[in-house]
Amino acid sequence: MKSQRIVIAVVAMALLVAGCGRSGTGEEAAGPTAPSVSSGDFGDLSDVCKGGSPSGTPAQGVTATEIKVGVFSDVGFTKQPEFVDAAKAFTSWCNAAGGIDGRKLVYEVRDTNLLEVRPRMLDACREDFALVGGGAALDGLGVKDRLSCLLPEFPAQISQSQNLQSDLQVSALTSTYAHYEPYFGFRKWLLNEAYPASAGAVGIINGDSPVTKVLGDKAVEAIKAAGGTVTYSDLYPASGVSDWTPYAQSIKNKNVKGLVFYGDFRQLGKLEDVLSGMNYKLDWIDPTNNAYNPQFLQAAAQSVGVQNNVVDLTGAVPIEAATSSPAMAQLHDIFEKYAPGAELALGSVRALSSWLLFAKAASSCGDQLTRRCVLEAATKQTAWTGGGLHTARDLSNKDAAPDCFNVMQATTTGWKQADFEPDRGLFRCDVTPYRYTAEYGAATTLADVGKSLDDVK
């Protein structure tokens, strides 16, 4: 019964930051047979993967023939395959190009199953060279173990404050920042430019979980700083709602014009159906970019042409932009060849940037591939774009502020770019960063586990 209560309490968070699905090991991850020689260039990155003649075993998980890395995922709970598909596609593509200086990339899916973060972290500590391209909803439960065993992490997703900007972590592309509001430019655009009439009547609905409520608190602070007034705030049971009518009636009674929704986008689809059924249309609804997928369009099919759903991709190239982005076009090709049938999602894009960063850094280390070398190489990147998959990120500064946003709008024919006046290609980069004034938890450090960077070899 206790375990069941815990699951119910955190289900909203797991769905909000849902990771990836199918389990597998490195040998299975090799994917379809590929040509013996292939280009290891990606986007504007050259020699990400290439052949060589390595020797020796310079670090745990590294031999003369392979590099073993872990991919965290709540596969047993979410059944969502984004991170696993990305690992399969990337490692297959990289190995076809020769691997990392001749070493084959082998990945192991660490199935955290929502509540099993610590056991899987201990497994990774015994076997893996690094963690790459994954994440777990309750990742804070394993961060001390990861730092105790000096395991580097290149995550595609970060969820809890204990892990957010923790030590030995290099984040290539996530939408989470410890001290800055990632959606501030988007919020200001919504409230001051696109829908100014909504500024005085913003609502927020959040899943009743201690974890997701932190995200809601951050959003409320940022909305106020952007010039908005929150006139309606409510929680819904993390296990879901059978009848959204009382929530919809409250939204209508308070004349809410803009709504931020944190939680399962399928639940939002039900709420929108009720709102549309009572002929109440908001100026905008932000379902967060967790809803940037075909499943949300299906869940809200009856209302997507009525309600105005807009999301901020925080500088990631839209999946639909293959015709204008060579890197996205190449990513589509890689998935089609090495992960046929897999759905390319925003989580996949974030994971691929993490894999590219890890591979580029590891390749620069040559034969003597060590954890210290790969971390130092990755953090030297001051304008990392994942080969063109997103706006530039300064990885040398862990606390760098976001400066660009891009808005996608849900339509009856799919996700389309909204009219947000981009000023740098697909993006708008005139954002004045907003730093939180409240404290929302501290990151775990090496010092917290009695270690230091000098211990990393």
Secondary structure, DSSP 8 states (H G I E B T S, - for coil): -HHHHHHHHHHHHHHHT--------TTGGG-S---SS----BTTB--SSB-----S--BTTB-SSEEEEEEEE-HHHH---HHHHHHHHHHHHHHHTTTBTTBEEEEEEEE-TTT-HHHHHHHHHHH-SEEES---TTGGGTHHHHHHTT--EE-S---STTTTT-TTB--SS-S--SSB-TTHHHHHIIIIII-GGGTT-EEEEEES-HHHHHHHHHHHHHHHHTT--EEEEEEE-TT--S--HHHHHHHHHTT--EEEEES-HHHHHHHHHHHHHTT---SEEE--GGG-SHHHHHHTTTTTTTS-BEEE-TTB--TT-TTT-HHHHHHHHHHHHHSTT----HHHHHHHHHHHHHHHHHHHTTTS--HHHHHHHHTT-SSB-TTTTBS-B-TT-TT-----B-EEEEETTEEEE-----SBTTBB------B-SS-------GGGGT--GGG--
